[in-house]
Amino acid sequence: MDLMKKIEQAAEVVQKHLTWQPEVAIILGTGLGSTGSSIENPVVIDYAAIPNFPLSTAEGHAGEIIAGTLAGKKVIGLSGRFHLYEGYSMEEVTFPVRVVKALGAHTLIVSNASGGLNPQYRAGDLVVITDHINLMGNNPLIGPNDDRLGERIPDMSEAYSRALVSLAEQAALEEQIKLQRGVYLGCTGPCLETPAEYRFMRIIGADLVGMSTVPEVIVAVHAGLKVLGFSVVTDECFPDCLQPLNLERIVRCAAEAEPKLTKLINRCLHLL
């Protein structure tokens, strides 16, 4: 079965649960899934009930769609994402982005938990993503291109909408939320990086590092979606004073920052 057919099958099942067309899709990253509880009049669809959808196996990822109204906008929340380190292909990792585009969404908000490489960052900080670096050794657009999904070679000069970055900064000022700017670097994981790798990443211009987001954003741009990205800094990746970390601490830090991120996303939706 070709990719277009898989997308159509999944979108058809999701659309049967909805009486409206979503405007904005939100990918809720590690420890940020409960942001979906702010969605009003929610329709919840388990990923297992959607044809061709992978299943979330990562800690802190519920694995369900939560669709409804948030800040007056029709939204579809993806509570749980997929990662290359889980053994999924690039097509599977990015499949939900294709489906929300098919459902009618025009904007994608991505969020993630990340390591902070910038010495000005501290654990718990919120960062609006201005650009990314792909060190995953792969690209979701490799292979035959279906022109119905996007052009063969999409331009990535503005992968993260500058207008939406400015809107997020305005929203942060209005809500009195500290918001940093930064470049996100995506790698495959699942292990955390070595001190030498952190030094290298900083040298090439990265402020944040994580194991997601980059494939989804590439596909979003390919599909013609406007992208707004947020990171929650869950650990400080300073190579000369690294502290051993565990996933429980990362998830807890993301969850503690979640109320600020939820408030910020709400304000952004009001301003859209």
Sequence and secondary structure as in RCSB ss.txt:
>XXXX:A:sequence
MDLMKKIEQAAEVVQKHLTWQPEVAIILGTGLGSTGSSIENPVVIDYAAIPNFPLSTAEGHAGEIIAGTLAGKKV
IGLSGRFHLYEGYSMEEVTFPVRVVKALGAHTLIVSNASGGLNPQYRAGDLVVITDHINLMGNNPLIGPNDDRLG
ERIPDMSEAYSRALVSLAEQAALEEQIKLQRGVYLGCTGPCLETPAEYRFMRIIGADLVGMSTVPEVIVAVHAGL
KVLGFSVVTDECFPDCLQPLNLERIVRCAAEAEPKLTKLINRCLHLL
>XXXX:A:secstr
  HHHHHHHHHHHHHHT SS  SEEEEE TT GGGGGG EEEEEEEGGGSTT     STT   EEEEEEETTEEE
EEEE    GGGT  HHHHHHHHHHHHHHT  EEEEEEEEEE STT  TT EEEEEEEEE SS  TT S   TTT 
 SS   TTSS HHHHHHHHHHHHHHT  EEEEEEEE   SS   HHHHHHHHHTT SEEESSSHHHHHHHHHHT 
EEEEEEEEEEE  GGG     HHHHHHHHHHHHHHHHHHHHHHHHH 
